[in-house]
Amino acid sequence: MIKSGMRILVLQIFLLLGFALNAQQVKILFDATKAETANNTDWIIDADAHNLGWNPNASLNGGTESNAQQIPLPAQSNIISGTAETFWSGALSSWGIDCVKRGYAVETLPYNGSITHNNTSNTQDLSRYKIFVVCEPNIRFTTSEKSAILAFVQNGGSLYMISDHTQSDRNNDGWDSPAIWNDLLSGSGMGITFNLTNISETSTSVNAISTDSLIHGPFGDVSKIQWFNGCDITVDPTINPNVKIAVYRNGITNNNSKAMVVYARFGKGKVAAIGDSSPFDDGSGDSGDQLYNGYFVDASGNHQLLIMNTTIWLAIKDSIVAPAPTVPKAPVNLSLQKVTQKNIQLNWVDSSNDEKGFKIFRSNTVGGTYIMIDSTPTNINYYLDSNLVSNNYCFKVLAFNNVGNSAFSNEACASIDGIPTFVSSSSIQIFPNPTSYEITLIGIEEESQVFLINTLGEKQKLSEVSN
């Protein structure tokens, strides 16, 4: 888009059988009420009409700018893995289609829509969505809109904040995106400020932490990003200790005022902030605008990875992190007695996972204190504790994929000669593995029971922190 100018104990994670995965589809709302299509911008996922003017507010039939409808057409139910971004018309169409391919549902809040929270009369109230995307707003949020957005995040929603450079006022109302975002964020406690700067650079100063959700996410590893007249960002961990920097200005690795991409937890929700709109531009949309392909082409395709990794992080309801025990204890003898060895077949319902191997745990009760037993990638060799007299034994399985950094867990019971069936869930991720001080679980509902047991069979306290 053209723009002006101690010893560490080995830990194991256990999940109790029967937790409910979130089957509700993630819904994403893209805003179009804040002059996102004014002048030479087209920050929408789809438009079938081009009859808007922004002078400075929206005027129907007052111009030729894109007028995005609530539901993009053709229907997103027709999108398949090979669907091209030209299926829809908008500079954010590639992003929108990638979201649908991921299993999300997308909508637009049209130019005459209302930004509200917990307003039952508004069919597009923010409470109906998981993520609210605002790409380069050019109209200031009203007092009620600011309250609604902050309440949305405080109550578990996710906000994707995209800005541009200073003095990028598209509709000539005296407000540009960095100033508008700062007006929303001021006094909020998020600890994020958009700097009033105008920078153009390629940065390779990405977060080196291997578990960073935006840099090392499901879409791939991000190695660089490219700004074309954008701004940088300042974070203040003293205000919000959960705020993190994913990408710094090039050559900078530790400066809270020189960030380009940041993310944070806020209340029960999450936010992501990016200082340039160019990476989101897919080069298509309003034929009256001059657009550039920053989504797929710029930064060697890294922008798509960053944007989708961020979207996925915002879509995930929660993560649970378990710290290692602070006071390690001496090992104890489990007094195991080896008896007749038997092989037990593992039946995996989800055969699409390329299992690298298994770690098997055995107890005489479901959810009991488990003891790890030897295993091979295909069969379990189990040992029975001489102190247990029941013929009914329960097994816990952790299965690791071919790269060894994800795990799927389940539990089943069977008699000594029986064949337990384990059901894997590919939506649960456990990493890093092996670990030292913390383990992150993704895809676990807040109401699920999750506990950690060390090698001594002791339950450890869980604490929720930002990932």
C-alpha positions in Angstrom: 0.0 0.0 0.0 1.4 3.4 -0.9 1.8 5.7 2.0 3.0 9.3 2.5 6.3 10.1 3.4 19.8 -26.3 42.3 19.2 -29.7 40.5 16.2 -29.8 38.3 13.7 -32.6 38.7 12.4 -34.3 35.6 8.7 -33.4 35.3 5.9 -35.1 33.5 2.5 -33.6 32.6 -0.7 -35.5 33.1 -4.2 -34.7 31.8 -7.3 -36.1 33.3 -9.5 -38.0 30.9 -12.8 -36.4 30.1 -11.9 -32.7 29.7 -14.0 -31.0 27.1 -12.2 -29.4 24.1 -13.6 -26.2 22.8 -15.7 -27.2 19.9 -17.1 -23.8 19.3 -15.8 -22.2 16.1 -13.6 -19.2 16.5 -15.2 -16.1 15.0 -13.2 -13.1 13.8 -14.6 -9.7 13.3 -12.8 -7.3 10.9 -13.7 -3.6 11.5 -14.7 -1.3 8.6 -16.3 1.5 10.6 -13.1 3.6 11.1 -12.4 4.7 7.5 -10.2 1.6 6.8 -10.9 2.1 3.1 -10.4 5.8 2.9 -8.0 7.3 0.3 -5.4 4.8 -0.9 -6.3 2.1 1.7 -8.4 -1.0 1.4 -8.2 -2.8 4.8 -11.1 -5.2 4.3 -11.5 -8.9 3.6 -14.1 -8.5 0.9 -16.3 -5.9 -0.8 -18.9 -6.3 -3.6 -19.7 -2.6 -3.8 -17.5 0.5 -4.2 -19.8 3.4 -3.3 -18.4 4.9 -0.1 -16.9 8.3 0.5 -15.0 9.3 3.6 -15.2 13.1 4.2 -14.3 12.5 7.0 -17.1 10.2 8.0 -18.8 7.6 5.7 -21.1 8.8 3.0 -23.1 6.2 1.1 -22.9 6.9 -2.7 -20.5 9.7 -1.9 -17.5 8.1 -3.5 -15.9 5.0 -5.0 -14.3 3.4 -2.0 -14.9 -0.2 -1.0 -18.1 -0.9 1.0 -17.5 -4.1 2.9 -20.6 -6.2 3.7 -21.0 -8.2 6.9 -20.7 -11.7 5.3 -18.1 -12.0 2.5 -19.3 -13.5 -0.8 -19.0 -16.1 -2.3 -19.7 -18.0 0.9 -16.7 -19.0 3.0 -18.2 -22.5 3.2 -16.9 -23.0 -0.4 -13.3 -22.3 0.5 -11.0 -25.3 0.3 -7.3 -25.7 0.7 -6.5 -24.6 -2.8 -8.8 -21.5 -2.9 -7.0 -18.4 -4.2 -7.1 -15.1 -2.5 -9.0 -13.7 -5.5 -12.0 -15.6 -4.2 -12.7 -12.3 -2.3 -11.9 -8.7 -3.1 -10.0 -6.7 -0.5 -6.4 -6.0 0.5 -6.9 -8.3 3.5 -8.6 -11.1 1.5 -5.5 -13.4 1.7 -5.5 -13.1 5.5 -9.3 -13.7 5.6 -9.1 -16.8 3.4 -6.2 -18.2 5.4 -8.3 -17.8 8.6 -11.2 -19.7 7.0 -8.8 -22.5 5.9 -7.7 -22.7 9.5 -11.3 -23.4 10.5 -12.2 -19.9 11.7 -15.3 -17.9 10.6 -14.8 -14.3 9.5 -17.1 -11.3 9.3 -16.9 -7.6 8.7 -18.4 -4.9 10.8 -19.7 -2.6 8.0 -19.2 1.2 7.9 -22.6 1.8 9.7 -22.0 -1.0 12.3 -21.8 -0.4 16.1 -18.9 -1.3 18.4 -20.5 -2.5 21.6 -20.0 -5.1 24.3 -22.8 -7.1 25.9 -25.4 -5.2 24.0 -28.0 -8.0 23.2 -29.7 -5.9 20.6 -26.6 -5.7 18.4 -26.2 -8.8 16.3 -22.5 -8.0 15.8 -21.8 -7.2 19.5 -18.1 -8.0 20.3 -19.2 -10.7 22.8 -20.2 -12.8 19.8 -16.6 -13.0 18.6 -13.2 -14.2 19.7 -11.0 -11.8 17.8 -11.6 -8.1 16.9 -9.3 -6.9 14.1 -8.8 -3.2 13.5 -6.4 -2.4 10.7 -5.2 1.2 10.6 -8.2 3.0 12.0 -8.6 6.6 10.8 -11.6 7.7 13.0 -11.2 8.1 16.7 -13.0 5.6 18.9 -15.8 7.2 20.9 -15.9 7.0 24.7 -18.4 4.2 24.6 -16.5 2.3 21.9 -13.3 2.5 23.9 -15.1 1.1 27.0 -16.6 -1.7 24.9 -13.2 -2.7 23.4 -11.4 -2.7 26.7 -14.3 -4.6 28.4 -14.2 -7.1 25.5 -10.5 -7.9 26.1 -10.8 -7.8 29.9 -13.5 -10.5 29.6 -11.6 -12.9 27.4 -11.6 -11.4 23.9 -8.6 -10.8 21.7 -7.7 -7.5 20.0 -5.5 -7.3 17.0 -4.2 -3.7 16.8 -2.6 -2.6 13.5 -1.2 0.8 13.1 0.7 2.9 10.5 3.2 5.8 10.6 2.6 9.1 12.1 0.9 11.7 9.9 -1.0 9.1 8.0 -4.5 10.7 8.3 -6.5 9.2 5.4 -9.8 11.0 5.8 -8.5 14.4 6.9 -10.1 14.5 10.3 -6.9 15.3 12.2 -6.5 11.8 13.6 -4.2 9.0 12.4 -3.9 5.4 13.5 -1.0 5.7 16.1 -2.7 8.6 17.8 -6.1 6.8 17.7 -4.6 3.6 19.3 -2.8 5.7 21.9 -6.0 7.4 22.8 -7.6 4.0 23.4 -4.6 2.6 25.3 -3.9 5.6 27.5 -4.5 4.7 31.1 -5.7 1.2 30.2 -2.9 -0.7 31.9 -1.9 -2.6 28.8 1.6 -1.2 28.9 1.7 -0.5 25.1 2.2 2.8 23.3 2.6 3.4 19.5 5.5 5.8 18.9 4.8 8.7 16.6 7.5 7.7 14.1 7.8 6.9 10.4 10.3 4.1 9.7 11.1 1.9 6.8 13.4 -1.0 7.4 13.9 -4.8 7.3 14.5 -6.3 10.7 15.9 -9.7 11.6 15.9 -9.0 15.4 13.2 -11.5 16.2 12.6 -13.1 19.6 15.2 -15.8 20.1 13.1 -17.7 22.7 12.2 -21.0 21.0 8.6 -21.0 22.5 7.7 -17.5 21.4 4.1 -18.0 20.1 4.4 -15.4 17.3 7.9 -16.2 16.0 7.7 -20.0 16.3 4.1 -20.8 15.7 2.1 -23.3 13.8 2.5 -21.5 10.4 6.3 -21.6 10.7 9.3 -19.8 12.0 9.6 -16.0 11.3 13.1 -14.8 10.5 12.5 -11.2 9.4 9.9 -8.5 8.8 9.8 -5.4 6.6 8.3 -2.0 7.3 7.3 0.5 4.6 6.6 3.7 6.4 5.3 2.3 9.7 5.9 3.1 13.4 7.7 1.4 16.3 6.2 0.7 19.7 7.1 1.2 23.4 6.2 -1.4 26.0 6.2 -0.9 29.8 6.4 -4.2 31.8 6.1 -2.2 35.0 2.6 -1.4 34.0 1.8 -4.8 32.4 4.3 -7.5 33.3 2.6 -9.8 30.7 3.6 -7.6 27.7 6.3 -9.2 25.4 8.2 -8.1 22.3 8.3 -10.5 19.4 10.3 -8.3 17.0 12.7 -5.3 17.7 14.0 -2.7 15.4 16.8 -4.1 13.3 20.0 -4.7 15.3 18.3 -4.2 18.6 17.7 -7.0 21.0 16.7 -5.4 24.3 15.1 -2.0 24.2 11.5 -1.6 25.3 11.0 1.6 23.2 12.2 0.0 19.9 9.7 -2.8 19.3 7.9 -3.5 16.0 5.6 -6.3 17.0 4.4 -6.9 20.6 1.7 -9.0 22.3 0.3 -9.3 25.8 -2.3 -10.7 28.1 -4.8 -8.2 29.5 -7.4 -9.3 32.0 -8.7 -12.6 30.7 -7.9 -11.7 27.1 -5.1 -11.0 24.8 -3.8 -8.3 22.5 -1.3 -8.0 19.6 0.1 -4.8 18.3 1.9 -4.2 15.0 3.3 -0.9 13.8 2.8 -1.1 10.1 -0.2 -2.1 7.8 1.9 -2.9 4.8 2.6 -6.5 5.8 -1.1 -7.2 5.7 -1.6 -5.9 2.1 -2.0 -8.8 -0.4 -1.8 -6.5 -3.5 -5.5 -6.9 -4.5 -8.7 -5.2 -3.8 -10.1 -1.8 -4.8 -8.9 -1.2 -8.4 -8.8 2.5 -7.7 -6.0 2.1 -5.1 -2.4 1.3 -5.7 -1.7 -1.9 -3.7 1.4 -4.0 -3.0 1.8 -7.6 -2.1 3.3 -7.4 1.4 1.5 -10.5 2.7 3.2 -13.1 0.4 6.1 -11.2 -1.2 7.8 -8.8 1.1 10.2 -10.2 3.7 10.4 -13.4 1.7 6.9 -14.5 2.7 7.6 -14.1 6.5 4.7 -11.7 6.9 2.1 -14.4 6.3 3.8 -16.6 8.9 3.8 -13.8 11.5 0.3 -12.6 10.8 -1.2 -16.1 11.0 0.9 -17.2 14.0 -0.4 -14.1 15.8 -4.0 -14.8 14.8 -3.7 -18.4 16.1 -2.3 -17.2 19.4 -5.1 -14.7 19.7 -7.7 -17.5 18.9 -6.4 -19.9 21.5 -8.5 -19.6 24.6 -5.8 -20.1 27.2 -2.5 -21.7 28.0 -1.4 -23.2 31.3 2.2 -23.1 32.4 3.5 -25.4 35.2 6.7 -24.3 36.9 9.2 -26.7 38.3 9.2 -27.3 42.1 11.4 -24.8 43.9 12.7 -27.3 46.5 14.0 -30.5 45.0 13.9 -33.7 47.1 16.0 -36.8 47.0 14.8 -39.7 44.8 12.8 -42.5 46.3 12.7 -46.2 45.5 9.5 -47.4 43.9 10.1 -51.1 44.8 8.9 -52.4 41.5 8.9 -56.1 40.8 9.3 -57.3 37.3 6.7 -59.9 36.4 5.7 -61.6 33.2 6.1 -59.2 30.3 3.2 -58.7 28.0 2.7 -56.5 24.9 -0.3 -54.2 24.7 -1.4 -52.8 21.4 -2.1 -49.0 21.1 -5.1 -48.1 19.0 -4.9 -44.5 18.0 -8.2 -43.1 16.7 -6.4 -40.2 15.1 -3.9 -42.0 12.8 -2.9 -38.8 11.1 -0.3 -38.1 13.8 3.2 -39.3 13.0 4.1 -40.7 16.4 7.7 -40.7 17.3 7.3 -42.7 20.5 5.4 -43.1 23.7 5.9 -42.7 27.4 3.6 -44.9 29.3 2.4 -44.5 32.9 0.5 -47.1 35.0 -1.7 -47.0 38.1 -4.4 -49.1 39.5 -7.0 -46.3 39.4 -8.0 -43.7 36.9 -6.4 -40.4 37.8 -4.2 -42.1 40.4 -0.5 -41.6 41.1 1.2 -42.9 38.0 4.5 -44.8 37.7 6.4 -44.6 34.4 7.1 -47.9 32.7 9.3 -48.8 29.8 8.0 -48.4 26.3 8.9 -48.8 22.7 7.4 -46.9 19.7 4.9 -49.6 18.9 4.3 -51.8 22.0 4.2 -51.3 25.8 6.3 -53.5 28.0 4.8 -53.1 31.4 5.9 -54.0 34.9 3.4 -54.6 37.8 3.9 -53.2 41.3 4.0 -56.1 43.8 2.0 -54.0 46.2 -1.0 -53.7 43.8 -3.2 -56.8 43.9 -6.0 -55.7 41.6 -6.1 -57.3 38.1 -7.4 -54.0 36.7 -4.7 -51.6 35.6 -4.9 -48.1 34.1 -2.5 -46.6 31.7 -1.6 -43.1 30.8 0.0 -42.4 27.4 2.0 -39.4 26.2 2.7 -39.7 22.4 5.3 -37.5 20.8 5.2 -36.5 17.1 8.1 -36.8 14.7 9.8 -33.6 15.8 9.4 -34.5 19.5 7.9 -31.2 20.6 4.1 -31.9 20.8 2.3 -34.5 22.9 -1.2 -36.0 23.0 -2.4 -37.6 26.1 -5.1 -40.0 27.2 -6.0 -42.7 29.8 -7.7 -46.0 29.8 -8.1 -49.1 32.0 -8.0 -52.8 31.2 -7.5 -56.1 32.9 -4.0 -57.6 32.8 -4.8 -59.5 29.6 -6.9 -56.8 28.0 -6.1 -54.3 25.3 -6.8 -50.7 26.3 -7.8 -48.2 23.6 -6.3 -44.8 23.8 -7.9 -41.8 22.0 -5.5 -39.1 21.0 -6.4 -35.4 20.6 -4.3 -33.5 18.1 -5.6 -30.2 19.4 -3.6 -30.5 22.6 0.0 -29.3 22.5 2.6 -29.7 25.3 6.0 -28.1 25.0 8.9 -27.8 25.4 9.8 -31.4 25.9 12.2 -32.2 27.5 11.8 -29.2 29.8 13.6 -27.6 32.8 11.5 -24.9 34.5 8.2 -24.7 32.8 5.8 -26.6 30.5 3.1 -25.0 28.3 -0.2 -26.6 27.5 -2.2 -25.3 24.6 -5.8 -26.3 23.8 -6.9 -27.0 27.4 -10.1 -25.4 28.6 -10.0 -23.3 31.7 -12.5 -25.6 33.5 -10.4 -28.7 32.8 -8.5 -30.5 35.5 -4.8 -30.4 34.9 -2.1 -31.4 37.3 1.6 -32.1 37.3 3.4 -35.0 39.0 7.2 -35.1 39.5 9.3 -38.3 39.4 8.6 -38.7 43.1 4.9 -39.0 42.5 4.2 -35.7 44.1 1.6 -33.2 42.8 3.0 -29.8 41.9 1.2 -26.5 42.1 0.2 -24.9 38.7 0.3 -21.2 38.1 -1.0 -19.4 35.1 1.4 -17.0 33.5 1.8 -15.4 30.1 3.4 -17.4 27.3 
